[in-house]
């Protein structure tokens, strides 16, 4: 399966390209007061508003650096009612894809309550790559704030 690779700090992560709608450049976002600190803001994407999650803030408690390779990865986020909404994922060093077989990934053996979206990793020639589960990124209460019923 084709995976989009990126970095969050010094660690490498990947999401399946099948989950990716588009990779957009880093743009100025509209802030969302009182949102969780990992919600970077709103992105005006193709005439609609899409919330953007700062993956560095979510994983390492620091904002993604504003660099040439920092991108907003647009994904279709599956909602609990079966619909999908567009969600942006802000990540660093979004520069390549790699073909990895599903068998290349295995459980890390760790279950950390605050990171239900991380549980699979693969060893590559360049080192460890952790797979992010897009569907498990947002707790239900945050989903309800960002995607109220009927706003799909």
Buried (B, 14 or more C-beta within 10 A) or exposed (E): BEBBBBBBBEEBBBBBBEBBBEBBEBEEBEEBEEBBEBBBBBBEBEEEEBBBBBBBBBBBEEEBEEEEEBBBBBBBBBBEEEBBBBBBBBBBBBEEBBEBEEEBBEEBEEEEEEBEBBBBBBEBEEEEBBBBBBBEBBEEEBBEBBBEEEEE
